Amino acid sequence: MEILNEQVVTAWVLEHPAHFQLLAPFIRKGSKNDLLIITTRIECLNMYNNSENYLPKREVVFVERPFGKNKNKFKTIFTMIKRRNKVKKALKLRQKRIPIQRIIVMGASLELFSAKSAKIPQRIYISDTEIHHLAHKLALKSATDVILPNYWREDLDNNFLKKCENKKINIIRHNKIHAEMRNYSKNNIPNNKIICRKLKGGGSHDKDEIIPINVALNLIKKDLEYFNEDIEHNTPWELCNLISNYSAAITQSTTFAAEASIQNVPTLLISKAERGFLSELKTRNAPLIQCKSINELDEKLQDWHELLKNE
């Protein structure tokens, strides 16, 4: 990820709370003329509105998220077109005033189209989500550079990596799981509660991965505290640090599962998801149990309880 440290005027796209966490250190070291493009989902706005000690003051463009549970195909396409045009207009104005030399996106490849239209020379696409095929397809049309982890699973990526190579897109590889590319303040004496993060679903890539979680939650005897998707939290930047305050984690979120398990918190992920970073965590013997169907719930709950006993 050394490329992100280059001191050039940059447009940073922040589409997800985890993007704030990962990119904030690079933004802090960046140019005062950088531009932030922020999606108006509740958690992203919550991060931005509480960012005084985490992000420097920068020019901001707010954009709407195209996907979600309440958006049909027509609304999604309309929102995508509206968002693309809004960003393209903003970038073209900036190119006349204070030129931007590169744009950096994580999965939000729609902005790469706008950046190409605005003649931003370097367009960097970052991903650790092999199944995000729509974003990959868009990135292939506009990206100049692609940053992928070494644990990337080509069996899931619909030939994205091969297509990048065929198109002579510059491919940059790295060794780390995205969730571990930040500093954590670990609590060495966790409480006896379980932290839980539920998802609403509706994303372009994960809507078919969601498994109902309430059946599992009803079987858990310990106290649960919730940090669910699209809910405002008082200290959103500290959520990844709060995980270590708990004796265990249960979630439908692959990102949250990675954040918990790399902090050695016994984690139960209830999801059909397949990801390279989940495979990597398993090879490292991280305390992560994944339940991929309701039929195996009892077995996986037992495995998770065994992890708790060992901890």
TORKOL-250726 format. One record per residue (C-alpha): chain; residue in one letter; x, y, z. Coordinates in Angstrom, 3 decimals. Each point is the difference from the previous one (the first is absolute). Layout:
<nodes>
+--------+--------+----------+----------+----------+
| chaine | residu |        u |        v |        w |
+--------+--------+----------+----------+----------+
|      A |      A |        X |        Y |        Z |
...
+--------+--------+----------+----------+----------+
</nodes>
This chain:
<nodes>
+--------+--------+----------+----------+----------+
| chaine | residu |        u |        v |        w |
+--------+--------+----------+----------+----------+
|      A |      M |    0.000 |    0.000 |    0.000 |
|      A |      E |    3.068 |    2.282 |   -0.178 |
|      A |      I |   -1.451 |    1.642 |   -3.097 |
|      A |      L |   -2.644 |    1.645 |    2.226 |
|      A |      N |    2.735 |    2.011 |    1.756 |
|      A |      E |    0.962 |    1.921 |   -3.139 |
|      A |      Q |   -0.350 |    3.752 |    0.526 |
|      A |      V |   -2.312 |    0.951 |   -2.871 |
|      A |      V |   -3.400 |    1.676 |   -0.057 |
|      A |      T |   -2.512 |   -2.833 |    0.384 |
|      A |      A |   -3.740 |   -0.618 |   -0.078 |
|      A |      W |   -0.844 |   -2.621 |    2.660 |
|      A |      V |   -3.290 |   -1.917 |   -0.268 |
|      A |      L |   -1.442 |   -1.084 |    3.376 |
|      A |      E |   -2.862 |   -2.416 |   -0.588 |
|      A |      H |    0.031 |   -2.096 |    3.189 |
|      A |      P |    1.004 |    0.533 |    3.670 |
|      A |      A |    2.961 |   -2.348 |   -0.487 |
|      A |      H |    1.259 |    2.249 |   -2.817 |
|      A |      F |    0.191 |    2.900 |    2.461 |
|      A |      Q |    2.053 |   -2.142 |    2.383 |
|      A |      L |    2.387 |   -1.291 |   -2.649 |
|      A |      L |    0.531 |    3.200 |   -1.998 |
|      A |      A |   -0.012 |    2.606 |    2.796 |
|      A |      P |    3.750 |   -0.368 |    0.813 |
|      A |      F |    0.865 |    0.633 |   -3.666 |
|      A |      I |   -2.439 |    2.915 |   -0.240 |
|      A |      R |    1.585 |    1.593 |    3.083 |
|      A |      K |    3.397 |   -0.131 |   -1.718 |
|      A |      G |   -1.414 |    1.266 |   -3.305 |
|      A |      S |   -0.425 |    3.408 |   -1.609 |
|      A |      K |   -2.195 |    2.772 |    1.402 |
|      A |      N |   -1.445 |    0.184 |   -3.526 |
|      A |      D |   -1.299 |   -3.581 |    0.087 |
|      A |      L |   -3.697 |   -0.662 |   -0.628 |
|      A |      L |   -2.210 |   -2.420 |    1.959 |
|      A |      I |   -2.940 |   -1.695 |   -1.738 |
|      A |      I |   -2.242 |   -1.409 |    2.739 |
|      A |      T |   -3.089 |   -2.197 |   -0.310 |
|      A |      T |   -3.001 |    1.200 |    1.994 |
|      A |      R |   -0.767 |   -3.333 |    1.672 |
|      A |      I |   -0.665 |    0.486 |    3.710 |
|      A |      E |    3.234 |   -1.550 |    1.261 |
|      A |      C |    2.187 |    1.975 |   -2.412 |
|      A |      L |   -1.605 |    3.295 |    0.987 |
|      A |      N |    0.387 |   -1.005 |    3.636 |
|      A |      M |    3.716 |   -0.599 |   -0.576 |
|      A |      Y |    0.404 |    3.327 |   -1.801 |
|      A |      N |   -1.973 |    2.005 |    2.584 |
|      A |      N |    2.197 |   -1.419 |    2.761 |
|      A |      S |    3.307 |    0.245 |   -1.873 |
|      A |      E |    1.560 |    3.049 |    1.689 |
|      A |      N |    2.886 |   -1.997 |    1.489 |
|      A |      Y |    0.304 |   -2.428 |   -2.903 |
|      A |      L |   -0.319 |    1.872 |   -3.308 |
|      A |      P |    1.447 |    3.376 |   -1.034 |
|      A |      K |   -2.284 |    2.686 |   -1.437 |
|      A |      R |   -0.419 |   -0.627 |   -3.707 |
|      A |      E |   -2.389 |    0.954 |   -2.774 |
|      A |      V |   -2.859 |   -2.537 |   -0.083 |
|      A |      V |   -2.485 |   -1.252 |   -2.567 |
|      A |      F |   -2.885 |   -2.091 |    1.355 |
|      A |      V |   -1.543 |   -2.720 |   -2.190 |
|      A |      E |   -2.919 |   -2.394 |    0.378 |
|      A |      R |    0.459 |   -3.762 |    0.304 |
|      A |      P |   -1.585 |   -1.721 |   -3.040 |
|      A |      F |   -0.734 |   -3.285 |    1.762 |
|      A |      G |   -2.160 |   -0.901 |    2.980 |
|      A |      K |   -2.955 |   -2.084 |    1.114 |
|      A |      N |   -2.579 |    2.587 |   -1.061 |
|      A |      K |    1.424 |    0.662 |   -3.477 |
|      A |      N |   -1.289 |   -1.814 |   -3.053 |
|      A |      K |    1.987 |   -0.337 |   -3.226 |
|      A |      F |   -1.382 |    3.240 |   -1.472 |
|      A |      K |    0.873 |    2.027 |    3.122 |
|      A |      T |    3.458 |   -1.541 |    0.096 |
|      A |      I |    0.772 |    0.891 |   -3.629 |
|      A |      F |   -1.426 |    3.513 |    0.426 |
|      A |      T |    2.108 |    0.565 |    3.141 |
|      A |      M |    3.135 |   -1.306 |   -1.735 |
|      A |      I |   -0.445 |    2.386 |   -2.926 |
|      A |      K |   -0.764 |    2.932 |    2.298 |
|      A |      R |    3.019 |   -0.782 |    2.183 |
|      A |      R |    2.346 |   -0.445 |   -2.959 |
|      A |      N |   -1.044 |    3.331 |   -1.499 |
|      A |      K |    0.277 |    1.848 |    3.316 |
|      A |      V |    3.526 |   -1.267 |    0.610 |
|      A |      K |    1.057 |    0.613 |   -3.602 |
|      A |      K |   -1.176 |    3.617 |    0.232 |
|      A |      A |    1.799 |    0.520 |    3.331 |
|      A |      L |    3.232 |   -1.539 |   -1.296 |
|      A |      K |   -0.036 |    2.013 |   -3.216 |
|      A |      L |   -0.432 |    3.222 |    1.994 |
|      A |      R |    2.914 |   -1.012 |    2.218 |
|      A |      Q |    2.188 |   -0.692 |   -3.020 |
|      A |      K |   -0.450 |    3.617 |   -1.069 |
|      A |      R |    0.641 |    1.370 |    3.491 |
|      A |      I |    2.339 |   -2.350 |    1.926 |
|      A |      P |    0.783 |   -3.054 |   -2.157 |
|      A |      I |   -0.325 |   -3.465 |    1.541 |
|      A |      Q |    2.734 |   -2.426 |   -1.011 |
|      A |      R |   -1.565 |   -3.260 |    1.134 |
|      A |      I |   -3.149 |   -1.573 |    1.411 |
|      A |      I |   -0.026 |   -2.915 |    2.470 |
|      A |      V |   -3.069 |   -2.204 |    0.432 |
|      A |      M |   -0.745 |   -3.170 |    1.958 |
|      A |      G |   -2.654 |   -1.918 |   -1.858 |
|      A |      A |   -1.822 |    3.212 |   -1.000 |
|      A |      S |    1.157 |   -0.214 |   -3.602 |
|      A |      L |   -2.785 |    2.253 |   -1.309 |
|      A |      E |    2.195 |    2.987 |    0.880 |
|      A |      L |    2.745 |   -1.308 |   -2.304 |
|      A |      F |   -2.286 |    0.732 |   -2.971 |
|      A |      S |   -0.447 |    3.578 |    1.136 |
|      A |      A |    3.723 |    0.386 |    0.620 |
|      A |      K |    0.827 |   -1.273 |   -3.482 |
|      A |      S |   -2.455 |    2.487 |   -1.524 |
|      A |      A |    1.620 |    2.776 |    2.052 |
|      A |      K |    3.434 |   -1.103 |   -1.310 |
|      A |      I |    1.443 |   -0.904 |    3.411 |
|      A |      P |    3.121 |   -1.898 |   -1.088 |
|      A |      Q |    0.316 |   -2.647 |    2.746 |
|      A |      R |   -3.055 |   -2.017 |    1.035 |
|      A |      I |    0.650 |   -2.551 |    2.752 |
|      A |      Y |   -2.432 |   -2.804 |    0.859 |
|      A |      I |    0.428 |   -1.924 |    3.285 |
|      A |      S |   -1.868 |   -3.210 |    0.775 |
|      A |      D |    0.074 |   -3.011 |    2.308 |
|      A |      T |   -3.466 |   -1.181 |   -1.049 |
|      A |      E |    0.304 |   -2.442 |   -2.886 |
|      A |      I |   -3.752 |   -0.371 |   -0.551 |
|      A |      H |   -0.617 |    3.734 |   -0.574 |
|      A |      H |   -0.305 |   -0.751 |   -3.714 |
|      A |      L |   -1.947 |    3.124 |   -0.992 |
|      A |      A |    2.615 |    2.277 |    1.575 |
|      A |      H |    2.781 |   -2.017 |   -1.659 |
|      A |      K |   -1.696 |    0.291 |   -3.388 |
|      A |      L |   -0.219 |    3.782 |    0.343 |
|      A |      A |    3.580 |    0.237 |    1.260 |
|      A |      L |    1.291 |   -1.836 |   -3.078 |
|      A |      K |   -1.331 |    2.847 |   -2.156 |
|      A |      S |    1.679 |    2.840 |    1.899 |
|      A |      A |    2.690 |   -1.066 |    2.490 |
|      A |      T |    3.689 |    0.591 |   -0.679 |
|      A |      D |    1.143 |   -1.871 |    3.135 |
|      A |      V |   -1.537 |   -2.823 |    2.030 |
|      A |      I |    1.086 |   -0.872 |    3.564 |
|      A |      L |   -0.751 |   -3.591 |    1.072 |
|      A |      P |    1.161 |   -2.233 |    2.871 |
|      A |      N |    2.184 |   -3.045 |   -0.556 |
|      A |      Y |   -2.780 |   -2.174 |    1.449 |
|      A |      W |   -2.339 |    1.078 |   -2.833 |
|      A |      R |   -2.104 |   -2.972 |   -1.177 |
|      A |      E |   -0.155 |   -0.138 |   -3.779 |
|      A |      D |   -2.576 |   -2.788 |    0.207 |
|      A |      L |   -2.494 |    2.618 |    1.235 |
|      A |      D |    0.907 |    3.088 |   -2.046 |
|      A |      N |   -1.654 |   -0.772 |   -3.362 |
|      A |      N |    3.419 |    0.287 |   -1.718 |
|      A |      F |    0.511 |    3.563 |    1.246 |
|      A |      L |    3.732 |   -0.420 |    0.681 |
|      A |      K |    0.623 |   -1.623 |   -3.388 |
|      A |      K |   -1.957 |    2.778 |   -1.735 |
|      A |      C |    2.104 |    2.633 |    1.830 |
|      A |      E |    3.137 |   -1.708 |   -1.290 |
|      A |      N |   -1.397 |   -0.166 |   -3.544 |
|      A |      K |   -0.859 |    3.706 |    0.092 |
|      A |      K |    3.504 |    0.871 |    1.293 |
|      A |      I |   -1.454 |    1.568 |    3.165 |
|      A |      N |    2.753 |    0.442 |    2.590 |
|      A |      I |   -0.551 |   -2.638 |    2.719 |
|      A |      I |    1.396 |    0.681 |    3.470 |
|      A |      R |   -0.046 |   -2.815 |    2.568 |
|      A |      H |    0.261 |    0.129 |    3.795 |
|      A |      N |    0.115 |   -2.510 |    2.867 |
|      A |      K |   -2.370 |    1.366 |    2.625 |
|      A |      I |   -3.660 |   -0.533 |    0.754 |
|      A |      H |   -1.683 |    3.400 |   -0.323 |
|      A |      A |   -1.477 |   -0.223 |    3.477 |
|      A |      E |    3.473 |   -0.273 |    1.553 |
|      A |      M |    1.394 |    3.045 |   -1.817 |
|      A |      R |   -0.759 |    2.263 |    2.953 |
|      A |      N |    1.004 |    0.289 |    3.620 |
|      A |      Y |   -2.303 |   -1.466 |    2.657 |
|      A |      S |   -0.231 |    0.966 |    3.670 |
|      A |      K |   -0.486 |   -3.436 |    1.498 |
|      A |      N |   -1.741 |   -0.541 |    3.354 |
|      A |      N |    1.830 |   -2.825 |    1.775 |
|      A |      I |   -2.848 |   -0.650 |    2.472 |
|      A |      P |   -3.182 |   -0.477 |   -2.084 |
|      A |      N |   -3.449 |   -0.006 |    1.605 |
|      A |      N |   -2.297 |   -3.013 |   -0.083 |
|      A |      K |   -2.238 |    1.387 |   -2.738 |
|      A |      I |   -0.242 |   -0.749 |   -3.730 |
|      A |      I |    0.179 |    2.679 |   -2.679 |
|      A |      C |   -2.369 |   -0.477 |   -2.946 |
|      A |      R |   -0.209 |    1.688 |   -3.391 |
|      A |      K |   -3.003 |   -0.710 |   -2.200 |
|      A |      L |   -0.251 |    1.056 |   -3.643 |
|      A |      K |   -2.991 |    1.366 |   -1.877 |
|      A |      G |    1.230 |   -1.528 |   -3.281 |
|      A |      G |   -0.836 |    1.393 |   -3.417 |
|      A |      G |    3.547 |    0.628 |   -1.189 |
|      A |      S |    0.793 |   -0.708 |   -3.642 |
|      A |      H |    2.319 |   -2.882 |    0.921 |
|      A |      D |   -1.193 |   -1.354 |    3.355 |
|      A |      K |   -3.802 |   -0.136 |   -0.203 |
|      A |      D |    0.046 |   -3.746 |   -0.738 |
|      A |      E |    2.414 |   -0.755 |    2.857 |
|      A |      I |   -2.209 |    1.101 |    2.885 |
|      A |      I |   -1.212 |   -2.737 |    2.351 |
|      A |      P |   -2.583 |    0.846 |    2.709 |
|      A |      I |    1.818 |    0.386 |    3.289 |
|      A |      N |   -2.788 |    0.275 |    2.585 |
|      A |      V |   -0.313 |   -3.788 |    0.404 |
|      A |      A |    3.621 |   -0.105 |    1.157 |
|      A |      L |   -0.383 |    3.037 |    2.250 |
|      A |      N |   -2.945 |   -1.624 |    1.792 |
|      A |      L |    2.260 |   -2.927 |    0.933 |
|      A |      I |    2.667 |    2.170 |    1.627 |
|      A |      K |   -0.177 |    0.310 |    3.781 |
|      A |      K |    2.474 |    2.846 |    0.535 |
|      A |      D |   -0.860 |    3.710 |   -0.255 |
|      A |      L |    0.131 |    1.410 |   -3.529 |
|      A |      E |    0.826 |    3.564 |   -0.998 |
|      A |      Y |   -0.824 |    1.095 |   -3.552 |
|      A |      F |    1.956 |    2.149 |   -2.447 |
|      A |      N |   -2.162 |   -0.531 |   -3.053 |
|      A |      E |    0.292 |    1.325 |   -3.540 |
|      A |      D |   -1.495 |    3.448 |   -0.702 |
|      A |      I |   -0.306 |    0.937 |    3.666 |
|      A |      E |    1.665 |    3.127 |    1.383 |
|      A |      H |    2.520 |   -0.704 |    2.746 |
|      A |      N |    1.466 |    2.502 |    2.432 |
|      A |      T |    3.613 |   -0.941 |   -0.744 |
|      A |      P |   -0.027 |   -1.455 |   -3.536 |
|      A |      W |    3.776 |    0.289 |   -0.467 |
|      A |      E |    0.547 |   -2.112 |    3.107 |
|      A |      L |   -2.270 |   -2.880 |   -0.997 |
|      A |      C |    2.913 |   -2.175 |   -1.152 |
|      A |      N |    1.709 |    0.620 |    3.362 |
|      A |      L |   -3.166 |   -0.703 |    1.987 |
|      A |      I |   -0.035 |   -3.572 |   -1.323 |
|      A |      S |    2.804 |   -0.997 |    2.362 |
|      A |      N |   -2.168 |    1.044 |    2.972 |
|      A |      Y |   -2.125 |   -3.100 |   -0.625 |
|      A |      S |    0.556 |   -3.688 |    0.631 |
|      A |      A |   -1.352 |   -0.987 |   -3.431 |
|      A |      A |   -1.565 |    1.303 |   -3.217 |
|      A |      I |   -2.849 |   -1.149 |   -2.218 |
|      A |      T |   -0.774 |    1.637 |   -3.327 |
|      A |      Q |   -1.269 |   -0.199 |   -3.573 |
|      A |      S |    2.780 |    2.376 |   -1.126 |
|      A |      T |    3.221 |   -1.401 |   -1.482 |
|      A |      T |    1.856 |    3.252 |    0.751 |
|      A |      F |   -1.106 |   -0.020 |    3.638 |
|      A |      A |    0.913 |   -3.684 |    0.283 |
|      A |      A |    3.513 |    0.786 |   -1.239 |
|      A |      E |    0.362 |    2.948 |    2.396 |
|      A |      A |   -1.031 |   -2.167 |    2.937 |
|      A |      S |    1.961 |   -3.153 |   -0.792 |
|      A |      I |    3.299 |    1.793 |   -0.695 |
|      A |      Q |   -0.329 |    1.408 |    3.530 |
|      A |      N |   -0.311 |   -3.587 |    1.228 |
|      A |      V |   -3.683 |    0.397 |    0.927 |
|      A |      P |   -1.866 |   -3.324 |   -0.612 |
|      A |      T |   -2.277 |    0.822 |   -2.907 |
|      A |      L |   -3.036 |   -1.692 |   -1.526 |
|      A |      L |   -0.686 |    1.193 |   -3.549 |
|      A |      I |   -3.452 |   -0.956 |   -1.259 |
|      A |      S |    0.205 |    0.511 |   -3.745 |
|      A |      K |    0.312 |   -1.870 |   -3.290 |
|      A |      A |    2.861 |    2.326 |   -0.931 |
|      A |      E |    3.171 |   -1.219 |   -1.681 |
|      A |      R |    2.981 |    2.359 |    0.195 |
|      A |      G |    3.733 |   -0.330 |   -0.372 |
|      A |      F |    0.544 |    1.702 |    3.337 |
|      A |      L |   -2.279 |   -2.523 |    1.734 |
|      A |      S |    2.074 |   -2.817 |   -1.504 |
|      A |      E |    3.159 |    1.795 |    1.135 |
|      A |      L |   -1.310 |    0.359 |    3.557 |
|      A |      K |   -0.735 |   -3.721 |    0.114 |
|      A |      T |    3.530 |   -0.868 |   -1.142 |
|      A |      R |    1.281 |    2.172 |    2.863 |
|      A |      N |   -2.190 |   -1.921 |    2.473 |
|      A |      A |   -1.801 |    3.189 |    0.984 |
|      A |      P |   -2.884 |   -0.546 |    2.485 |
|      A |      L |   -2.633 |    0.138 |   -2.733 |
|      A |      I |   -2.888 |   -2.430 |   -0.511 |
|      A |      Q |   -2.189 |    0.461 |   -3.073 |
|      A |      C |   -3.533 |   -1.312 |   -0.266 |
|      A |      K |   -1.100 |   -0.128 |   -3.655 |
|      A |      S |   -3.539 |   -1.359 |    0.479 |
|      A |      I |   -2.707 |   -0.283 |    2.638 |
|      A |      N |    0.336 |   -3.810 |   -0.226 |
|      A |      E |    3.507 |    0.093 |    1.488 |
|      A |      L |   -0.799 |    2.607 |    2.662 |
|      A |      D |    0.010 |   -2.386 |    2.979 |
|      A |      E |    3.358 |   -1.480 |   -1.021 |
|      A |      K |    1.636 |    3.404 |   -0.569 |
|      A |      L |   -1.384 |    1.404 |    3.250 |
|      A |      Q |    1.607 |   -2.923 |    1.803 |
|      A |      D |    3.333 |    0.654 |   -1.756 |
|      A |      W |   -0.239 |    3.659 |    0.991 |
|      A |      H |   -0.739 |   -0.907 |    3.635 |
|      A |      E |    3.111 |   -2.198 |   -0.024 |
|      A |      L |    2.015 |    3.031 |   -1.121 |
|      A |      L |   -1.461 |    1.994 |    2.893 |
|      A |      K |    0.994 |   -2.716 |    2.478 |
|      A |      N |    3.571 |   -0.047 |   -1.329 |
|      A |      E |    0.253 |    3.776 |    0.262 |
+--------+--------+----------+----------+----------+
</nodes>
